[in-house]
Amino acid sequence: MTEHTIPRLLPTSWTSAGDATPQSPDERSPIPVRTRIEAVAAHGWQGFGLVADDLAEFLRSGTHADLAALLQDHGITHLELEFLGDWWSDGERRRRSDRVRRELLGAAEALGARTVKIAPAVGGESVDPGRFAEEFDRLASEAGEHGTRVALETLPFSSNAPTLEDGIALVTEVGNPAGGLCVDVWHVHRGGTDYSIIRDRLPAEYLFVVELDDAAAAPVGTLWEDTVHRRLLPGRGAFDVPEFINAIRATGYDGIWGVEMISEHHRSLPLAAALAQTREATLACFAEADRRFAAGSRVAG
């Protein structure tokens, strides 16, 4: 690692969405996309995240060009799109997934989005590992044709990719340069992965997305309830977020840092307060990570 500069930060879609919840029947934010982008830019963020439902809602009255202009006018340099599931399945689930797939990849190409986040299997579903790997390779190749990449987010409640180790095994086996990982501290910690795995085994070329947040030492309710209702600001819970930051930096990662706040409390806040508090807490974690790095360098020297 080298001396660090102020990090570039991206609030994931849920961080700026207000009263909207993942995997609800309608994931659309009650806050217009324009208002969200204006607030994100005003509070010093460099990126912006958007889920498929919000993208579709914007495109009902606007165009990709309109969205691109809106982002450019507000100095947003990095767009992240999400969250594609069921891309390995068949039947009606696959038909719905393929529709979202076309929308997300088409938007990524038109808007210059560097990544599209994708999900593994959840809900106890059994998935053939060979088929999953083949479909991942196919999806990554298609993403590459659109000038973007796909980032698989391992989930501790997933039936086939609950840990970061599972994700590392998949992307290294497939070996597609457009197929990598989204590494969220919540999922890493709740999945029981030691941060040393990040330093020692996570190939930098497959680290596409990094996300920060925090939570209590033990899940409050089920893992699903904990992840969508109980997350805490970075540095306000039991996760060692500065240690996670330095583990990620040790891989050579120099991309933008996502911050994913999903909680009942966060959803209840006015947008300006939510964005300001989240950014302040996140920067405090980076400051502590820098302090530890500097202290370690002095000792090593």
DRENFITI-286717 format. One line per 3 residues: number of its first residue (from 1); their letters; for each residue z, y, x of N, C-alpha, C, O. Coordinates in steps of 0.05 Angstrom, whole numbers, plus 5000, padded with zeros to 4 digits. Example, Ala and Ser with C-alpha at 12.3 -4.5 7.8 and 13.67 -1.06 7.14 Angstrom:
<nodes>
1	as	5156 4886 5264 5156 4910 5246 5156 4934 5264 5169 4934 5285 | 5142 4955 5257 5143 4979 5273 5157 5001 5258 5161 5023 5268
</nodes>
This chain:
<nodes>
1	mte	5000 4976 5017 5000 5000 5000 5000 5025 5017 5009 5024 5040 | 4990 5047 5006 4990 5072 5020 5005 5093 5004 5016 5086 4982 | 5006 5117 5014 5020 5138 4999 5007 5142 4972 4982 5141 4969
4	hti	5023 5146 4952 5013 5147 4924 5010 5175 4914 5024 5193 4921 | 4990 5178 4897 4985 5203 4883 4994 5201 4854 5002 5179 4845 | 4993 5223 4839 5001 5222 4811 4982 5203 4797 4958 5206 4799
7	prl	4993 5183 4782 4975 5163 4769 4959 5174 4746 4968 5193 4732 | 4936 5163 4743 4920 5169 4719 4931 5151 4696 4934 5127 4701 | 4935 5162 4673 4948 5147 4651 4931 5147 4626 4917 5166 4620
10	lpt	4932 5124 4613 4917 5120 4588 4936 5110 4566 4948 5089 4570 | 4939 5125 4544 4955 5114 4522 4937 5094 4507 4916 5101 4496 | 4946 5069 4505 4930 5050 4490 4928 5058 4461 4943 5077 4453
13	swt	4911 5046 4446 4907 5055 4419 4933 5057 4403 4936 5077 4388 | 4951 5038 4406 4975 5039 4390 4994 5062 4398 5010 5071 4381 | 4992 5071 4422 5009 5092 4431 5003 5119 4417 5021 5136 4414
16	sag	4978 5123 4409 4970 5148 4396 4964 5144 4366 4954 5162 4353 | 4968 5119 4356 4959 5113 4328 4978 5121 4306 4970 5120 4283 | 5002 5129 4313 5021 5135 4292 5029 5110 4277 5035 5090 4289
19	dat	5030 5112 4250 5041 5090 4234 5019 5069 4228 5009 5067 4206 | 5013 5054 4249 4993 5032 4247 5004 5009 4264 5017 5013 4285 | 4999 4984 4254 5012 4961 4266 4991 4940 4273 4973 4935 4257
22	pqs	4993 4928 4297 4974 4907 4305 4974 4883 4285 4995 4875 4275 | 4950 4872 4280 4947 4848 4264 4954 4852 4235 4959 4833 4220 | 4956 4877 4226 4960 4883 4197 4932 4880 4184 4912 4881 4198
25	pde	4931 4878 4157 4905 4875 4144 4886 4898 4150 4862 4895 4150 | 4898 4922 4154 4882 4945 4160 4895 4959 4184 4916 4970 4182 | 4882 4958 4207 4894 4968 4232 4887 4998 4236 4894 5009 4257
28	rsp	4874 5011 4217 4866 5038 4221 4890 5057 4223 4910 5054 4208 | 4888 5076 4241 4909 5096 4244 4906 5116 4221 4883 5123 4213 | 4928 5127 4211 4927 5148 4191 4919 5175 4203 4914 5194 4189
31	ipv	4919 5176 4230 4912 5201 4244 4883 5201 4252 4874 5182 4265 | 4867 5221 4246 4839 5221 4253 4835 5219 4283 4852 5229 4299 | 4814 5206 4292 4808 5202 4320 4807 5229 4335 4817 5232 4357
34	rtr	4794 5249 4322 4793 5275 4335 4820 5287 4341 4825 5297 4363 | 4838 5285 4322 4865 5295 4325 4879 5281 4348 4894 5293 4364 | 4876 5255 4349 4888 5239 4370 4878 5246 4398 4894 5249 4416
37	iea	4852 5249 4400 4840 5256 4426 4850 5284 4435 4857 5288 4458 | 4851 5303 4416 4861 5330 4423 4889 5329 4433 4896 5342 4452 | 4906 5313 4419 4934 5311 4427 4937 5297 4454 4953 5305 4471
40	vaa	4922 5275 4458 4923 5261 4484 4916 5279 4507 4930 5279 4528 | 4894 5294 4504 4886 5313 4525 4907 5335 4529 4912 5342 4552 | 4918 5345 4508 4937 5367 4510 4962 5359 4525 4976 5376 4537
43	hgw	4969 5333 4525 4993 5324 4537 4988 5310 4564 5006 5296 4574 | 4965 5315 4576 4961 5308 4604 4952 5280 4609 4953 5271 4632 | 4942 5265 4589 4932 5238 4594 4903 5240 4602 4889 5259 4594
46	qgf	4893 5220 4617 4865 5220 4626 4848 5200 4611 4823 5201 4613 | 4860 5181 4596 4845 5161 4582 4852 5160 4553 4869 5175 4543 | 4838 5143 4538 4842 5141 4510 4835 5112 4501 4814 5101 4510
49	glv	4851 5100 4484 4846 5073 4474 4841 5073 4445 4851 5090 4430 | 4824 5055 4436 4815 5054 4408 4811 5025 4399 4799 5009 4413 | 4822 5018 4376 4818 4991 4365 4792 4991 4348 4782 5012 4341
52	add	4783 4967 4343 4757 4964 4329 4757 4977 4301 4737 4989 4294 | 4779 4975 4286 4780 4987 4260 4777 5017 4261 4764 5029 4244 | 4790 5030 4281 4788 5059 4283 4760 5067 4292 4750 5088 4284
55	lae	4748 5051 4310 4721 5057 4318 4702 5056 4294 4686 5074 4290 | 4705 5035 4278 4688 5032 4254 4692 5055 4235 4673 5065 4223 | 4717 5064 4232 4723 5086 4214 4710 5112 4224 4698 5127 4208
58	flr	4711 5117 4250 4698 5141 4261 4668 5140 4256 4656 5160 4249 | 4656 5117 4260 4627 5114 4258 4617 5115 4229 4593 5116 4225 | 4635 5115 4210 4626 5119 4182 4615 5147 4177 4597 5150 4160
61	sgt	4625 5166 4192 4615 5193 4188 4605 5206 4214 4593 5228 4214 | 4609 5193 4237 4600 5203 4262 4584 5183 4277 4578 5161 4267 | 4576 5189 4301 4559 5172 4318 4573 5167 4345 4593 5180 4352
64	had	4562 5148 4360 4571 5144 4387 4569 5170 4403 4587 5176 4419 | 4547 5184 4399 4543 5209 4414 4565 5229 4407 4574 5244 4424 | 4572 5230 4382 4594 5249 4373 4620 5242 4387 4634 5260 4397
67	laa	4626 5216 4389 4651 5208 4401 4650 5213 4431 4670 5222 4443 | 4627 5208 4444 4624 5213 4472 4628 5243 4479 4641 5250 4498 | 4617 5260 4462 4620 5289 4466 4649 5297 4462 4659 5314 4477
70	llq	4662 5286 4443 4690 5292 4437 4708 5285 4462 4725 5301 4470 | 4703 5262 4473 4718 5253 4496 4712 5271 4520 4730 5280 4534 | 4687 5277 4524 4679 5294 4547 4690 5322 4545 4700 5334 4564
73	dhg	4689 5333 4521 4698 5361 4516 4728 5363 4522 4738 5385 4528 | 4743 5341 4519 4772 5342 4523 4780 5330 4550 4804 5325 4555 | 4761 5325 4567 4768 5316 4594 4778 5288 4596 4791 5280 4615
76	ith	4772 5271 4576 4780 5243 4576 4759 5227 4591 4735 5226 4583 | 4767 5216 4614 4747 5203 4631 4746 5173 4629 4729 5160 4640 | 4765 5161 4614 4766 5132 4613 4772 5124 4584 4792 5131 4572
79	lel	4753 5108 4573 4757 5097 4546 4761 5067 4547 4747 5053 4561 | 4780 5057 4531 4786 5029 4530 4783 5020 4500 4794 5033 4483 | 4769 4998 4496 4765 4988 4469 4779 4960 4466 4781 4945 4485
82	efl	4788 4955 4441 4801 4929 4436 4800 4923 4406 4792 4940 4391 | 4807 4898 4397 4819 4876 4411 4803 4852 4399 4808 4846 4375 | 4787 4839 4413 4769 4818 4403 4783 4791 4404 4792 4782 4425
85	gdw	4786 4778 4381 4797 4751 4380 4776 4732 4369 4755 4740 4360 | 4783 4706 4369 4766 4685 4357 4739 4682 4369 4721 4671 4357 | 4735 4693 4393 4708 4692 4406 4701 4664 4415 4678 4659 4423
88	wsd	4719 4645 4415 4714 4617 4423 4711 4599 4399 4705 4575 4402 | 4716 4610 4375 4718 4593 4350 4690 4588 4338 4670 4593 4351 | 4690 4577 4314 4665 4573 4299 4669 4579 4270 4691 4588 4262
91	ger	4649 4574 4254 4651 4579 4225 4654 4608 4218 4644 4626 4233 | 4668 4614 4196 4671 4641 4187 4687 4659 4206 4681 4682 4209 | 4707 4647 4220 4722 4662 4239 4703 4672 4261 4706 4695 4270
94	rrr	4686 4655 4270 4667 4663 4292 4647 4684 4281 4641 4703 4296 | 4639 4682 4257 4620 4702 4246 4633 4729 4245 4621 4749 4252 | 4659 4730 4236 4673 4756 4236 4677 4766 4265 4674 4790 4270
97	sdr	4684 4748 4283 4688 4756 4311 4662 4767 4323 4663 4786 4338 | 4640 4754 4317 4615 4762 4328 4607 4790 4319 4594 4805 4333 | 4614 4796 4294 4608 4823 4283 4624 4844 4299 4613 4864 4308
100	vrr	4650 4839 4303 4666 4858 4319 4656 4858 4348 4656 4879 4361 | 4648 4836 4358 4638 4834 4386 4614 4852 4389 4612 4867 4409 | 4595 4851 4371 4572 4868 4372 4579 4898 4371 4569 4914 4386
103	ell	4598 4904 4354 4607 4932 4351 4621 4942 4376 4615 4965 4385 | 4638 4926 4387 4653 4935 4411 4635 4937 4435 4637 4956 4451 | 4619 4917 4440 4601 4917 4463 4580 4939 4461 4573 4952 4481
106	gaa	4570 4943 4437 4551 4965 4433 4563 4992 4438 4551 5009 4451 | 4588 4995 4429 4602 5021 4433 4608 5024 4463 4606 5046 4473 | 4617 5002 4476 4623 5004 4504 4599 5014 4520 4601 5030 4538
109	eal	4576 5003 4513 4551 5011 4527 4545 5040 4522 4538 5055 4541 | 4547 5048 4497 4539 5076 4490 4559 5096 4501 4552 5119 4507 | 4585 5088 4503 4606 5107 4510 4615 5105 4539 4631 5121 4549
112	gar	4605 5084 4553 4613 5081 4581 4641 5069 4584 4654 5074 4604 | 4650 5055 4564 4677 5042 4566 4677 5021 4587 4659 5003 4587 | 4696 5021 4605 4697 5002 4627 4707 4975 4619 4699 4955 4631
115	tvk	4723 4973 4598 4734 4947 4590 4736 4945 4560 4740 4965 4546 | 4734 4920 4551 4741 4912 4524 4762 4891 4526 4758 4870 4539 | 4785 4895 4513 4807 4876 4514 4802 4854 4494 4793 4858 4472
118	iap	4809 4829 4503 4805 4806 4485 4830 4789 4485 4846 4790 4503 | 4833 4773 4464 4857 4757 4459 4852 4728 4464 4829 4718 4460 | 4873 4713 4471 4872 4684 4471 4878 4673 4444 4880 4688 4424
121	avg	4882 4647 4441 4889 4635 4415 4919 4639 4410 4936 4638 4428 | 4925 4645 4385 4953 4648 4376 4958 4632 4351 4939 4621 4339 | 4983 4630 4343 4989 4616 4318 4989 4586 4320 4987 4572 4300
124	ges	4992 4575 4344 4993 4546 4347 4967 4532 4347 4966 4507 4348 | 4945 4547 4348 4918 4535 4347 4913 4519 4373 4920 4528 4395 | 4901 4496 4370 4893 4479 4393 4864 4486 4400 4846 4485 4383
127	vdp	4860 4493 4425 4833 4500 4434 4826 4483 4458 4842 4480 4477 | 4802 4472 4458 4793 4456 4480 4789 4474 4505 4775 4493 4503 | 4803 4467 4527 4801 4485 4551 4773 4489 4562 4766 4511 4570
130	grf	4757 4467 4561 4730 4470 4570 4714 4489 4554 4699 4506 4564 | 4716 4487 4527 4702 4505 4509 4711 4533 4513 4695 4552 4514 | 4737 4537 4516 4748 4564 4520 4737 4577 4545 4729 4600 4544
133	aee	4736 4562 4567 4725 4572 4592 4696 4579 4589 4686 4599 4599 | 4681 4561 4576 4652 4566 4573 4647 4591 4556 4629 4607 4563 | 4662 4594 4534 4658 4617 4517 4667 4642 4531 4655 4664 4527
136	fdr	4688 4641 4547 4697 4664 4563 4675 4673 4582 4669 4696 4584 | 4663 4654 4595 4641 4659 4614 4617 4672 4599 4605 4691 4609 | 4611 4661 4576 4589 4672 4560 4594 4700 4551 4577 4718 4552
139	las	4619 4705 4541 4626 4732 4532 4626 4752 4555 4616 4774 4552 | 4636 4744 4578 4637 4761 4601 4608 4769 4610 4603 4792 4616 | 4591 4749 4610 4563 4754 4618 4550 4774 4598 4535 4792 4606
142	eag	4555 4770 4572 4544 4788 4552 4555 4817 4556 4541 4836 4554 | 4581 4818 4562 4593 4844 4567 4580 4858 4591 4574 4882 4590 | 4575 4842 4612 4561 4853 4636 4534 4864 4629 4525 4884 4641
145	ehg	4520 4851 4611 4493 4861 4602 4495 4888 4588 4476 4903 4588 | 4519 4894 4577 4523 4919 4563 4537 4939 4582 4545 4961 4573 | 4539 4933 4607 4551 4951 4626 4581 4953 4625 4592 4973 4635
148	trv	4595 4933 4614 4623 4934 4612 4635 4907 4621 4621 4890 4632 | 4661 4903 4616 4675 4879 4624 4694 4871 4602 4701 4888 4585 | 4703 4846 4602 4724 4838 4583 4749 4831 4598 4748 4818 4620
151	ale	4772 4839 4587 4798 4834 4599 4815 4817 4581 4823 4827 4559 | 4820 4793 4588 4837 4775 4572 4866 4782 4576 4876 4784 4599 | 4880 4786 4554 4909 4792 4555 4925 4767 4549 4924 4757 4526
154	tlp	4938 4755 4568 4955 4732 4563 4979 4740 4546 4990 4762 4549 | 4987 4723 4527 5008 4729 4508 5028 4706 4507 5020 4683 4505 | 5053 4712 4510 5073 4690 4511 5075 4673 4485 5085 4651 4486
157	fss	5064 4684 4463 5063 4669 4438 5036 4656 4434 5030 4647 4412 | 5019 4656 4454 4993 4643 4453 4996 4613 4456 5014 4604 4470 | 4978 4598 4443 4978 4569 4446 4963 4559 4470 4966 4536 4478
160	nap	4946 4576 4482 4930 4566 4505 4931 4585 4529 4920 4577 4550 | 4942 4608 4527 4945 4626 4551 4970 4642 4549 4969 4667 4546 | 4994 4628 4550 5019 4643 4546 5029 4657 4571 5047 4674 4569
163	tle	5019 4650 4594 5030 4662 4619 5008 4674 4636 4984 4668 4633 | 5016 4692 4654 4997 4704 4672 4984 4682 4690 4960 4684 4696 | 4999 4662 4697 4988 4640 4713 4965 4627 4699 4945 4619 4712
166	dgi	4967 4624 4672 4945 4612 4657 4920 4630 4659 4898 4620 4662 | 4924 4656 4657 4902 4675 4659 4889 4674 4686 4864 4674 4689 | 4905 4673 4707 4895 4672 4734 4878 4647 4738 4856 4647 4750
169	alv	4888 4624 4727 4873 4599 4730 4846 4601 4716 4826 4591 4726 | 4845 4613 4692 4820 4616 4677 4800 4633 4692 4777 4624 4696 | 4808 4657 4700 4788 4675 4711 4778 4666 4739 4755 4670 4746
172	tev	4795 4652 4754 4786 4642 4780 4769 4617 4776 4750 4613 4792 | 4774 4601 4756 4757 4578 4750 4730 4587 4741 4710 4576 4751 | 4729 4606 4723 4703 4615 4712 4688 4631 4733 4664 4628 4737
175	gnp	4702 4649 4747 4689 4664 4769 4668 4683 4760 4648 4687 4775 | 4670 4695 4737 4651 4714 4727 4661 4742 4734 4683 4750 4725 | 4646 4759 4748 4656 4785 4756 4661 4804 4733 4674 4824 4736
178	agg	4650 4797 4709 4655 4814 4686 4677 4803 4668 4681 4813 4645 | 4691 4783 4677 4713 4771 4662 4738 4771 4677 4742 4756 4697 | 4757 4788 4669 4782 4790 4683 4806 4790 4665 4806 4779 4643
181	lcv	4828 4804 4674 4853 4802 4660 4864 4830 4653 4859 4850 4667 | 4878 4831 4631 4896 4853 4623 4924 4844 4629 4933 4824 4617 | 4939 4857 4646 4966 4849 4654 4986 4870 4643 4988 4892 4654
184	dvw	5000 4862 4623 5020 4879 4609 5048 4870 4618 5054 4846 4616 | 5065 4888 4626 5091 4881 4636 5107 4866 4614 5123 4848 4621 | 5104 4873 4589 5118 4859 4567 5111 4829 4567 5128 4812 4566
187	hvh	5085 4824 4568 5076 4796 4567 5083 4780 4592 5089 4757 4591 | 5082 4794 4615 5090 4781 4640 5119 4774 4639 5127 4751 4645 | 5136 4793 4631 5165 4788 4631 5172 4767 4610 5187 4748 4616
190	rgg	5163 4770 4586 5170 4751 4565 5157 4724 4569 5166 4704 4559 | 5136 4723 4585 5123 4698 4592 5138 4683 4615 5130 4661 4622 | 5158 4696 4626 5174 4683 4647 5161 4683 4675 5169 4667 4692
193	tdy	5142 4701 4679 5129 4702 4705 5143 4721 4724 5148 4744 4716 | 5149 4712 4747 5161 4729 4767 5140 4749 4778 5117 4741 4781 | 5148 4773 4784 5129 4793 4793 5117 4785 4820 5096 4796 4827
196	sii	5130 4767 4835 5118 4758 4860 5091 4744 4856 5074 4744 4874 | 5087 4733 4832 5062 4720 4826 5039 4741 4827 5017 4735 4835 | 5045 4765 4818 5025 4786 4818 5018 4792 4847 4994 4794 4853
199	rdr	5037 4796 4864 5032 4802 4892 5017 4779 4906 4998 4784 4922 | 5025 4755 4901 5016 4732 4917 4992 4718 4906 4977 4705 4921 | 4987 4719 4880 4967 4701 4868 4946 4715 4851 4926 4703 4843
202	lpa	4950 4740 4844 4932 4754 4826 4909 4767 4842 4914 4786 4857 | 4885 4756 4839 4862 4768 4855 4855 4795 4844 4851 4799 4820 | 4854 4814 4862 4849 4842 4855 4823 4845 4839 4821 4862 4821
205	eyl	4803 4829 4846 4777 4832 4833 4777 4825 4804 4758 4831 4789 | 4798 4811 4795 4800 4803 4767 4822 4819 4752 4828 4813 4729 | 4833 4839 4765 4853 4855 4752 4839 4880 4740 4834 4899 4755
208	fvv	4834 4879 4714 4818 4900 4702 4835 4921 4687 4829 4945 4688 | 4857 4912 4675 4874 4930 4659 4903 4924 4665 4911 4901 4667 | 4919 4946 4667 4948 4944 4671 4961 4960 4649 4952 4982 4643
211	eld	4983 4949 4638 4997 4963 4616 5027 4963 4621 5039 4943 4630 | 5039 4986 4615 5068 4990 4619 5082 4994 4592 5070 5005 4574 | 5107 4986 4591 5125 4990 4568 5151 4978 4577 5156 4975 4601
214	daa	5169 4971 4558 5195 4960 4565 5207 4948 4540 5196 4950 4518 | 5229 4934 4544 5242 4921 4521 5270 4912 4529 5278 4914 4552 | 5285 4902 4509 5312 4893 4514 5311 4867 4531 5290 4855 4534
217	aap	5334 4859 4542 5335 4836 4560 5326 4811 4545 5312 4794 4557 | 5334 4808 4520 5325 4784 4504 5310 4794 4480 5315 4816 4470 | 5290 4778 4470 5275 4787 4447 5293 4793 4422 5312 4779 4417
220	vgt	5286 4813 4408 5299 4820 4383 5282 4808 4360 5261 4819 4354 | 5292 4786 4348 5276 4772 4329 5257 4753 4344 5262 4744 4366 | 5235 4746 4331 5215 4729 4343 5200 4745 4365 5203 4769 4366
223	lwe	5185 4730 4382 5170 4744 4402 5150 4764 4389 5146 4786 4400 | 5138 4756 4367 5119 4774 4353 5134 4799 4343 5124 4821 4346 | 5157 4795 4330 5172 4818 4320 5180 4836 4343 5180 4860 4340
226	dtv	5188 4824 4365 5197 4840 4388 5174 4857 4399 5178 4880 4406 | 5150 4845 4401 5128 4859 4413 5116 4881 4396 5106 4901 4406 | 5118 4878 4369 5106 4898 4352 5126 4918 4339 5118 4938 4328
229	hrr	5151 4912 4341 5171 4930 4329 5193 4940 4348 5206 4959 4341 | 5196 4928 4372 5220 4934 4387 5214 4943 4416 5233 4944 4432 | 5190 4949 4423 5185 4958 4450 5199 4984 4456 5204 5000 4437
232	llp	5206 4988 4481 5220 5013 4489 5203 5028 4509 5184 5017 4521 | 5209 5053 4513 5195 5069 4533 5198 5057 4561 5220 5045 4566 | 5179 5058 4578 5182 5048 4605 5207 5060 4619 5212 5084 4618
235	grg	5223 5042 4630 5247 5050 4644 5271 5052 4626 5293 5057 4636 | 5268 5047 4600 5290 5049 4581 5301 5022 4572 5319 5021 4555 | 5290 5001 4584 5299 4974 4576 5307 4957 4600 5316 4968 4620
238	afd	5305 4931 4597 5314 4912 4618 5293 4905 4638 5300 4893 4658 | 5268 4910 4633 5247 4904 4652 5249 4922 4676 5257 4946 4674 | 5243 4912 4699 5243 4929 4723 5214 4940 4726 5198 4929 4741
241	vpe	5208 4961 4711 5181 4972 4711 5173 4983 4738 5150 4978 4746 | 5190 4997 4753 5181 5006 4780 5174 4982 4798 5155 4984 4814 | 5188 4960 4796 5182 4937 4813 5155 4925 4804 5139 4917 4821
244	fin	5150 4925 4778 5124 4916 4768 5101 4934 4778 5080 4924 4787 | 5105 4960 4778 5086 4979 4788 5079 4973 4817 5056 4973 4825 | 5100 4969 4833 5095 4964 4861 5082 4937 4866 5067 4934 4886
247	air	5088 4917 4849 5075 4892 4852 5045 4894 4846 5028 4883 4859 | 5038 4910 4825 5010 4915 4818 4996 4930 4841 4974 4923 4849 | 5009 4950 4851 4998 4966 4873 4992 4948 4898 4973 4953 4913
250	atg	5009 4928 4902 5006 4911 4925 4980 4895 4924 4971 4885 4945 | 4968 4892 4900 4943 4878 4898 4920 4895 4908 4898 4885 4912 | 4925 4921 4910 4903 4940 4917 4892 4954 4892 4873 4969 4894
253	ydg	4904 4949 4869 4895 4962 4844 4896 4992 4846 4917 5003 4854 | 4874 5005 4839 4874 5035 4840 4862 5046 4815 4852 5069 4815 | 4863 5031 4793 4851 5040 4768 4871 5056 4751 4893 5063 4760
256	iwg	4863 5062 4727 4880 5077 4708 4902 5059 4698 4898 5034 4696 | 4924 5070 4690 4947 5054 4681 4950 5059 4651 4954 5081 4642 | 4949 5037 4635 4954 5039 4607 4983 5039 4601 4999 5027 4615
259	vem	4991 5052 4579 5018 5052 4570 5017 5044 4540 5005 5058 4524 | 5030 5022 4533 5027 5011 4506 5054 5011 4492 5070 4993 4495 | 5058 5032 4476 5082 5034 4460 5076 5024 4432 5061 5035 4417
262	ise	5090 5002 4425 5088 4991 4398 5116 4986 4388 5130 4967 4397 | 5125 5002 4369 5152 4999 4359 5155 5015 4333 5141 5034 4328 | 5174 5007 4317 5180 5022 4292 5188 5050 4299 5179 5069 4286
265	hhr	5205 5054 4320 5213 5081 4327 5190 5098 4336 5187 5120 4327 | 5173 5087 4353 5150 5102 4363 5132 5110 4340 5122 5133 4340 | 5127 5092 4322 5109 5098 4299 5120 5120 4281 5105 5133 4267
268	slp	5147 5124 4282 5159 5144 4264 5158 5172 4276 5164 5191 4261 | 5151 5175 4301 5151 5201 4314 5126 5217 4308 5105 5206 4304 | 5129 5244 4308 5105 5260 4308 5088 5254 4332 5099 5247 4353
271	laa	5062 5256 4330 5044 5248 4351 5050 5263 4377 5051 5250 4399 | 5054 5289 4376 5059 5304 4401 5084 5294 4415 5084 5291 4439 | 5105 5290 4400 5130 5280 4412 5127 5252 4424 5137 5247 4445
274	ala	5113 5235 4409 5108 5208 4419 5094 5208 4445 5101 5193 4464 | 5073 5224 4448 5057 5225 4472 5072 5238 4495 5071 5228 4518 | 5087 5259 4489 5102 5273 4510 5124 5255 4521 5127 5253 4546
277	qtr	5140 5243 4504 5162 5226 4512 5152 5202 4528 5164 5194 4548 | 5130 5190 4519 5119 5166 4533 5109 5173 4561 5115 5159 4580 | 5095 5195 4563 5085 5203 4590 5108 5210 4609 5107 5202 4632
280	eat	5128 5224 4599 5150 5232 4616 5165 5207 4626 5172 5206 4650 | 5170 5188 4608 5185 5164 4617 5168 5148 4637 5179 5137 4656 | 5142 5147 4632 5125 5132 4650 5124 5144 4678 5125 5130 4698
283	lac	5121 5170 4679 5120 5184 4705 5147 5180 4720 5147 5179 4745 | 5169 5179 4706 5195 5174 4719 5195 5147 4732 5207 5143 4753 | 5183 5127 4719 5181 5100 4731 5164 5100 4756 5170 5087 4776
286	fae	5142 5116 4756 5126 5118 4780 5141 5132 4803 5138 5124 4826 | 5156 5152 4796 5172 5166 4816 5192 5147 4829 5197 5148 4853 | 5205 5130 4813 5224 5110 4824 5209 5089 4840 5219 5081 4861
289	adr	5185 5081 4831 5169 5062 4847 5162 5074 4874 5164 5060 4895 | 5155 5100 4874 5148 5113 4900 5173 5114 4918 5171 5110 4942 | 5196 5121 4906 5221 5122 4922 5227 5096 4935 5234 5094 4958
292	rfa	5224 5074 4920 5230 5047 4931 5210 5040 4952 5217 5029 4973 | 5185 5047 4947 5164 5041 4968 5170 5055 4993 5168 5044 5015 | 5177 5081 4991 5182 5097 5015 5207 5086 5030 5207 5085 5054
295	ags	5227 5078 5015 5251 5067 5027 5245 5041 5042 5254 5036 5064 | 5228 5024 5029 5220 4999 5042 5204 5003 5067 5206 4989 5086 | 5186 5024 5066 5170 5029 5089 5187 5039 5113 5182 5031 5136
298	rva	5207 5055 5107 5225 5064 5128 5240 5041 5141 5244 5039 5165 | 5249 5022 5123 5264 4999 5134 5245 4982 5151 5253 4973 5173 | 5221 4977 5141 5201 4961 5155 5194 4974 5182 5190 4960 5202
301	g	5193 5000 5182 5186 5014 5206 5208 5014 5227 5204 5025 5249
</nodes>
